Amino acid sequence: MLTGSSRRVFYTGDTGYFDGYEAIGTRYGPIDVTLMQVGAYGVAWPDIHMTPEDAVVAHGKLRGGLLIPLHWCTFNLAFHDWAEPADRLWREAKAADVALAVPRPGERVDVDDPPIVDGWWQAIA
């Protein structure tokens, strides 16, 4: 948890989904931005990496504002397709009405005016 004078940011690190997200959200929320790892998941790693759907649930429990996915587009570590985490996250975020930004590698994100999710990764997958 990073808490500044005007913003609160939560970073998941490498973790699976766990019941503690609600307690964190109660103690520190609302949280302006959640940086959620959404890639390199698999059935053998439920305690190490979340699925995109778990990230959306955790974001809600954290009382998060903008969700920014991490840990999915640098290189392939798991057996899922490279673009799968972003595709699943985008679908789940839309269904849950979660504010989402999926920046290109190195792209800056203005929390007050995040870039529109445009599926940029699908053209290069």
N, C-alpha and C positions, 0 to 999 in steps of 0.2 A: 504494500500500500504506500503510495506516494501522496502526501498531503501537503499542499502549498497554501499560500494565502488566499488563492481564489479558485483552485482546482484540486480535484481528487482523482487519482489515477490508480487503477489496480492492474497488476501484471501477474498472470497465472504462474509463470515459470513452467516447468515440466511437471504436470500432475494429471491424474485422472479426475473424474468427477467425484466429489465427496460432499457430505452433508454440511460441512463447515461454511460453504458459501453464504448461506442464509445468515449465519451469525456474523460473518464479516460485513454483509450488507446492512444488518441491523446496527452494528457498532459504528461503521464508517460511512454508510450511505446517506444520501444518494451519492453515487460515484459518477463523475463526469465522463470518464473514458475507461473502458475495460479493454486491456490488451490480452486477448485470449488465444492460446495455442489451439489450433484446430486441425493440425495435420500429423502425419506419421503415426496414425492410430492403427490398431489391429486387435483382434480377439485375444491375443497373448499379452497385450499391454494395457489392460483397462486401468491400472493404477499409475501409469506413466504418462499417457497421452489421452486427452479427451477426443471424442468425436465432435464434429461440427454441431450436431444436435445437442450434445451435452454442454457445449460452450454457450449456446443460446439460453439453455435453462440456467446455467450458472450465472450468466449475465443478468438474467431476471432476478435471481436470488440476491445478487449483489446490489440490486437497485441501480443498475448501470444506465447511462445515457447513450453514448455512442460506443458501439462495439467495433474494434479493429482486430482482424485476425492476424495471428503470427504463426510462425513455425509451419509453413506449408508450401512455400514456393521456391525455396532456395535449391533444394535437391531432393531426389526421391530417397526416402529412408524406409518406407513401408511398402506393402504390396498393392496399395490402391493406386489408381491413376493419378498423375500429377495434378490435374485440375479438379479432381473429385472433391477435395475438402472445400474449395471455394464455391463450387456448384451446390453442394449440400447446404453449406452455411447460408448462401444467398436465398435458397428456397425456404429454409427454416426461419431465417430472420424476417422474410416477407410474411410468412404465415403467422408469426408471433408479433408482428408490427414492431420490430426492433430496428432502431437506427443503426445503419451499417455503413462503414467505409472500407473498401478493399483497395488500398493504394498499390500502385505499381512499386516494385522494389526501388527504394530511395525517394519515393514521392512524399512530400510533406502533407500533413493533414491539419487543416484549421478546424478545430473542434466546433467553432461557431458556424462554420460554413464548409462542411465536409464535401468532398467530391462525390458526384453521383456515381452509384455503382453501375458500371456499363458492361461488365462481362469481358473486360480486356483480356483476361487469361484464356478465354475460349478460343481466341484467334491464334494463339501460339501453342496451344496444348497438342 
